[in-house]
Amino acid sequence: MKKIDKLSKQGRAVAVRVTEPCDAEGFPAASSWERAVPLRFRVDWRGKNVDPERETEVRLLWTQETLFLRFRARYRSITVFPDAERNGRRDQLWERDVAEAFLQPDRSNPRRYKEFEVSPNGFWIDLDIAPGEKHDLKSGLKRRAVLDTGQETWIAELAIPMKCLVAKFDPAATWRVNFYRVEGPKEPRFYSAWRPTRTPVPNFHVPEAFGELIFTTTKK
């Protein structure tokens, strides 16, 4: 465990293999999430302005078929869209509160990656990003979200099919990844990043700042 926690601090995220059955909705059980390695950040996109009341925790699990992400977000305020498509997809979701994951399974094309966003009320968007363009990924993801106003936290889980990320999943491969949060109804909003992009103005689309994602079978 200490070795893996150290890797996380060095810019390496760790996804742990799911060994227990998923629940009726197809998400990992609470005991599986407990085995996952927590990754936390509470600074802005420049690596400054620490705000513990807006800390974000990310945990990752995997099977051969699915990558699971769990965001636990502390918040000062909640701002969400009131409406979305029937399946929960919401264009321009980043204009309200969101947690985001940028995943780059193919390191040979450093300017191309997948973007996933989820809001406190469970709306989502998935995008295929390439230089100068973005398209709907149509990943077939599943999601769920819970807002706890008493604890001032919200939790969102994503179940992302591996087939939308890679042709054939190889757990020995090392991916690149970054995680972000946006909170606030208007500027200046709080733009937070696991691996700071350090741009003059908020910009998450800086793949040079991505960390690494490794896959393991057990939490050590």
Buried (B, 14 or more C-beta within 10 A) or exposed (E): EEEBBEBBEEBBBBBBBBEEEBEEEEBBEEEBBEBBBBBEBBBBBBBEEEBEEBBBBBBBBBBEEBBBBBBBBBBEEBBBBEEBEEEBBBEEBBEBBBBBBBBBBBEEEEEBBBBBBBBBBBBBBBBBBEEEEEEEBEBEBBBBBEBEEEEBBBBBBBBBEBEBBBEEBEEEBEBBBBBBBBBBEEEEBBBBBBBBBBBEEBEBBBBEBBBBBBBBEEBE
